[in-house]
Amino acid sequence: EISACLVGSEMCIRDRAAGAAPDRERSGERLPVHDRRRDATRLLARHEIAAVLRRGRRTWIHTADAEYPSYYPVARVAAWLGDAPFFRAAREAVVNLEAVAEIIHYGDRLYQLRLKDRRETVITVSRSGARCLAAFLKPRL
């Protein structure tokens, strides 16, 4: 396979072109994001991530104190994050349930989530995401 012959910068170019999110093995359980305020790369642990939201052509990684733009596909970041406490709230949103301040129910399978981030971001849950959320909220007896 040709990728076995790639070295250093060639692998970076290949990964950037594919928009690849880091694999857990390569990243040591941390997601690299660019911090524009400091012009540096920050490595985020899973527990620091409150939500992953797609807006326009960018994917925004939300933490309690900042939002970081990236070009990672939401599906790849969702796969990297894994399951609980993360769930797919909508096609363009993955949410850490531990970072939810309030769940607003406003109709049959209609929910909004208010996050514990600095902007108190509100995310509308899709109907398929509402099923997952309802299953989580259902008391386990």
URZIRA-V146471 format. One record per residue. N is the residue number from 1. RES is the residue in one small letter. D_CENTER is the distance of its C-alpha to the mean C-alpha in Angstrom with 2 decimals. Layout:
{{N | RES | D_CENTER} {N | RES | D_CENTER}}
This chain:
{{1 | e | 31.10} {2 | i | 30.75} {3 | s | 27.43} {4 | a | 29.41} {5 | c | 31.56} {6 | l | 28.93} {7 | v | 28.88} {8 | g | 26.94} {9 | s | 26.28} {10 | e | 26.71} {11 | m | 23.72} {12 | c | 21.62} {13 | i | 22.92} {14 | r | 22.21} {15 | d | 18.56} {16 | r | 18.02} {17 | a | 19.87} {18 | a | 17.79} {19 | g | 14.49} {20 | a | 13.70} {21 | a | 10.70} {22 | p | 12.55} {23 | d | 14.02} {24 | r | 14.22} {25 | e | 17.95} {26 | r | 17.93} {27 | s | 15.49} {28 | g | 16.95} {29 | e | 13.70} {30 | r | 12.33} {31 | l | 9.89} {32 | p | 12.23} {33 | v | 11.58} {34 | h | 14.62} {35 | d | 15.99} {36 | r | 18.33} {37 | r | 20.33} {38 | r | 21.50} {39 | d | 21.29} {40 | a | 19.79} {41 | t | 16.92} {42 | r | 15.01} {43 | l | 13.70} {44 | l | 10.94} {45 | a | 11.43} {46 | r | 9.09} {47 | h | 10.94} {48 | e | 10.43} {49 | i | 6.76} {50 | a | 7.45} {51 | a | 4.83} {52 | v | 2.89} {53 | l | 6.47} {54 | r | 9.02} {55 | r | 12.34} {56 | g | 15.24} {57 | r | 14.87} {58 | r | 11.98} {59 | t | 8.21} {60 | w | 7.68} {61 | i | 5.73} {62 | h | 7.54} {63 | t | 9.66} {64 | a | 12.97} {65 | d | 14.98} {66 | a | 13.33} {67 | e | 11.01} {68 | y | 10.65} {69 | p | 11.16} {70 | s | 10.54} {71 | y | 11.73} {72 | y | 9.32} {73 | p | 9.36} {74 | v | 6.51} {75 | a | 8.66} {76 | r | 8.95} {77 | v | 5.54} {78 | a | 5.82} {79 | a | 9.26} {80 | w | 8.78} {81 | l | 7.14} {82 | g | 10.00} {83 | d | 11.51} {84 | a | 12.56} {85 | p | 11.57} {86 | f | 8.31} {87 | f | 9.32} {88 | r | 9.04} {89 | a | 10.61} {90 | a | 11.46} {91 | r | 11.49} {92 | e | 9.38} {93 | a | 7.06} {94 | v | 5.04} {95 | v | 6.65} {96 | n | 8.09} {97 | l | 11.71} {98 | e | 13.20} {99 | a | 11.93} {100 | v | 13.65} {101 | a | 17.02} {102 | e | 18.56} {103 | i | 18.51} {104 | i | 20.80} {105 | h | 22.68} {106 | y | 24.70} {107 | g | 26.13} {108 | d | 26.15} {109 | r | 22.58} {110 | l | 21.35} {111 | y | 18.86} {112 | q | 16.99} {113 | l | 14.71} {114 | r | 15.40} {115 | l | 13.07} {116 | k | 14.73} {117 | d | 13.68} {118 | r | 16.46} {119 | r | 16.42} {120 | e | 16.14} {121 | t | 13.71} {122 | v | 14.75} {123 | i | 12.75} {124 | t | 15.12} {125 | v | 14.57} {126 | s | 15.98} {127 | r | 19.00} {128 | s | 17.47} {129 | g | 14.61} {130 | a | 17.58} {131 | r | 19.23} {132 | c | 16.49} {133 | l | 16.45} {134 | a | 20.26} {135 | a | 20.49} {136 | f | 18.56} {137 | l | 20.83} {138 | k | 23.95} {139 | p | 26.06} {140 | r | 26.73} {141 | l | 30.50}}
